[in-house]
Amino acid sequence: MVNPQIFRQYDIRGVVDKDLTDETLYLIGKGYGTFLRRQDLKTACIAGDARLSTPRFKEQFTKGLRETGIDVIDVGIMATPVLYFSIWKLGTDGGVMITASHNPAEYNGIKLNKGLQSVYGEQIQEILKLIQDRDFEKGEGSISSNDEMHDAYKNYIVDGIKLERSVKVIIDGGNGVGGPYLPEILRRLGCEVKELYCEPDGTFPNHHPDPTVEKYMTDLINLVKNSDAEVGLGLDGDGDRIGVVDENGNMLYGDQILNIIARDFLINNPGEKIIADVKSSKNLFDDITKYGGIPVMFKTGHANIKSKMQEEGILLSGEMSGHIFLKDRFLGFDDAIYVACRFVEIMSKTDKPVSLFLEDQPKMYNTPELHMQSTDEEKFKLVERVRDSFIEQGYDVNDIDGMRITFNDGWGLCRASNTTPVLVLRFEAKTEERLNEIRKLVEDRIKELRN
C-alpha cells in the first residue's frame, strides 16, 4: 500500500525508493486519472524536473494515467511554471509535474493540476482514498509528445516584457530546471547576464535549491558584491519560487519582492486587491494601502492563494516563501522566471539601486520563519488553544491561518505547518526589545498550553 503521509496539503512528496517507488507512481497515476475521468475530464500534460528518478517515475505515472482512459501529452523535462503554461497553451484538462521542488536530492514528488488550479487539500485525500480502495476507472488513453512548449513559453514572456534599459544581472539557477529559461529570456530582452549553476543537475552539487534561505545564496551574494551587477536572481529546484539579492549582497524576502512589484502594479491598477500571506510584514500591508491598493491577508500556501485569486478576480498575490502570482499581463500562476523578468523591468525604469527601492519604509525588526517541533496529531489543536486563549484575553487576533496577534507596535504569528510536524512562528516589531517581548509572550503561551 502507499504511505498516506506522503499525500500532503498541496502535493505528494517523499523519499525515492522508500515512500515513492515505481509501483506507487503507477497507482497515483491511476488515482489521479480516475479523479479526472469522474469529472468528465479526458486530457492531461505531464512533465518532470531534473531529478535522477524523474524519467522512470514519469513513465510509471503516465502508464497508470493512460489505463484510466486519459489522453496524455508528454511535454518533457521543464520548470513547473512551463508545465502550467503548457496546460494553458494546449488546453488540457489537467497537468502533472514530477518534482520535489526545493527538497534535497533524495526526494521526489508530484504536483497535480486541474486546469490552472492546483489539486490540493481534500482533493488529494480523495485521490488517496481511490488508491486505497483500488477504485479505478478503466480505459485506453493515448500518448503523444510535444517539445514545442519550451520555445513557446520563452517567446510568450519576451513578447510581454519591455525593458527601458539594459540591466546587469547574475542568475543562480540552483542546478534546477529554471536555469535553461531565465538567462536566455533576459539576454533576448537586452540584459547583461552572468550565470551561476544554471545547468540542471538532479544531485544539486553546489547548494540546496532554495533561494529564500541566505546560506544557500552565499555564492550568489558574494558574486554580486564583488561585481558591477545590479541584482542577483535565484530560482528554486522547479522554478516557481524566487529569491532576490540587491547590489550590496543583501537578501530581499518574499514580502519585499511583492512590495516592489505591488508599487509598480498599482500605478496602472489603482484600487485593486493584492493578497499577501499571514507571514508578511506589516510594512507590506500598510504600503499597499498607501499606494492606493487594498491589502488582503490570507492563508499561506500557493494552492490556497491561486484559488482565492480565481474566486475574487485578483491580479497580484504573493507569500514569504517566494511564490508570487501575476495575472496582470500574465496567466495567474506562481512563476519565478516571469516574476524575475517583471522585477528587472521595474529596475529598467530607474537608475535607483534595488537597495533603495523601499528606503522610505519604517525600520522594522523581524525574525525569519521559526519552527517549533510538534506532531502532525497535535499541531493544529495546539494552535487553536493558543489562539483561543489570546482571544479570551481580548487581544487583536486574526485567525485566517492559525493566529496572528497584532499590537500597535508589532505582531506575532503562530500557525501549524501544512507540510511538516512543526509550528511556524514569526515576529515583527518597531524595536528589537519589543520584538523579543512579543516573541516571549507567544512562545511562553505555547509551552504553557502544550499537552
Secondary structure, 3 states (H helix, E strand, C coil): CCCHHHECCCCEEEEECCCECHHHHHHHHHHHHHHHHCCCCCEEEEEECCCCCHHHHHHHHHHHHHCCCCEEEEEEECCHHHHHHHHHHHCCCEEEEECCCCCCCCEEEEEEEECCEECCCHHHHHHHHHHHCCCCCCCCCCEEECCCHHHHHHHHHHHHCCCCCCCEEEEECCCCCCCCCHHHHHHHCCCEEEEECCCCCCCCCCCCCCCCCHHHHHHHHHHHHCCCCCEEEEECCCCCCEEEECCCCCEECHHHHHHHHHHHHHHHCCCCEEEEECCCCHHHHHHHHHCCCEEEEECCCHHHHHHHHHHHCCCEEECCCCCEEECCCCCCCECHHHHHHHHHHHHHCCCCCHHHCCCCCCCCEECCCEEEECCCCCHHHHHHHHHHHHHHCCCEEECCCCEEEEECCEEEEEEECCCCCEEEEEEEECCHHHHHHHHHHHHHHHHHHCC
